[in-house]
């Protein structure tokens, strides 16, 4: 079954067709304050019938100077052209640096489509 893959960063939504997403690497930048929990990404799926699909993500490269956490949530969006405004299940990704760390940290997250294709997201996090 072909699903569309939805990625929203903060309040910005972007759609990538899963058939074009194979082995795609996306670079993202984020800013965080030392020791504070900071949202860096939101991942979700919307099926062709405009219902939620399963979200499959994994952290493949942990940050050297902090930690990543994930929370489930619901997201209302009107950014999917073929769908009316909908509410979909998402995984919200947070970064928190080690206390006192200032500098750049990196994390790599993979998001899997139902057809087994992978999108890889490289987050460059500026902690200041």
C-alpha positions in Angstrom: 0.0 0.0 0.0 1.5 3.4 -1.0 1.4 6.0 1.8 2.3 9.6 1.7 4.9 10.5 4.3 4.3 13.7 6.3 7.1 15.7 7.9 6.4 18.8 9.8 9.1 20.8 11.5 7.6 23.2 14.2 4.7 24.7 12.3 6.0 24.0 8.8 4.6 21.0 6.9 6.1 19.3 3.9 4.9 16.3 1.9 7.2 13.8 0.2 5.9 11.0 -2.0 7.2 7.7 -0.5 8.0 6.3 -4.0 10.4 9.2 -4.5 11.8 9.1 -0.9 14.0 6.0 -1.2 17.4 6.6 0.4 16.8 10.3 0.5 18.9 12.3 3.0 17.4 15.5 4.4 19.5 18.0 6.2 17.8 20.0 9.1 19.1 22.7 11.4 17.9 23.3 14.9 18.8 25.5 17.8 18.6 24.5 21.5 19.5 26.0 24.9 21.9 24.0 27.1 20.0 21.4 29.2 16.5 22.4 27.8 14.2 20.0 26.1 13.7 21.3 22.5 11.3 20.0 19.8 13.3 19.3 16.6 10.8 17.4 14.4 7.4 15.8 13.9 6.9 12.7 11.8 3.6 11.2 10.7 1.9 9.4 7.8 -1.3 10.0 6.0 -2.9 7.2 3.9 -4.4 7.9 0.4 -7.9 7.8 2.1 -6.7 10.7 4.4 -6.5 8.6 7.6 -3.5 8.1 9.8 -0.9 5.5 9.0 1.6 3.9 11.3 4.7 6.0 12.1 8.0 4.0 12.0 11.1 5.9 13.0 14.4 5.1 14.6 17.4 7.0 15.8 20.4 5.6 13.9 23.1 8.0 15.3 22.6 9.2 18.8 23.8 12.7 19.7 27.3 12.8 21.4 26.3 15.6 23.8 22.7 15.0 24.7 19.7 12.7 24.3 16.7 12.2 22.0 13.2 11.4 23.2 10.0 10.7 21.4 6.3 11.4 22.3 3.1 10.4 20.5 0.7 13.2 19.7 -2.1 14.3 17.4 -1.5 17.0 14.7 -4.2 19.0 13.0 -3.1 20.0 9.5 -4.5 21.4 6.3 -1.2 21.1 4.4 -2.1 17.9 2.4 -3.5 19.0 -0.9 -5.6 15.9 -1.6 -7.2 15.9 1.9 -9.5 18.1 3.9 -8.2 19.5 7.2 -7.4 16.4 9.2 -6.0 15.2 12.6 -3.3 12.6 12.3 -1.1 10.6 14.8 2.5 11.8 14.9 5.8 11.1 16.7 7.3 14.3 18.1 11.1 14.3 18.5 12.9 16.2 21.2 16.5 16.9 21.9 18.1 17.8 25.2 21.8 18.6 25.6 23.9 17.5 28.5 24.0 20.1 31.3 26.6 22.8 30.5 27.2 21.7 26.9 27.5 24.5 24.3 28.4 23.8 20.7 27.1 21.6 17.8 25.6 18.2 18.2 24.3 15.9 15.5 21.6 13.2 15.3 20.4 11.0 12.5 16.8 9.7 12.4 15.4 7.3 9.8 11.7 7.2 8.9 10.4 4.2 7.1 7.5 4.0 4.6 5.2 1.0 4.4 7.0 -0.1 1.2 10.2 -0.3 3.1 11.8 2.8 1.7 13.8 5.0 4.0 14.2 8.7 4.5 17.1 9.7 6.6 17.1 13.1 8.5 20.4 14.6 9.7 19.8 17.2 12.4 22.6 19.7 13.0 21.8 21.1 16.4 23.4 24.4 17.6 23.4 24.4 21.4 23.9 28.0 22.7 
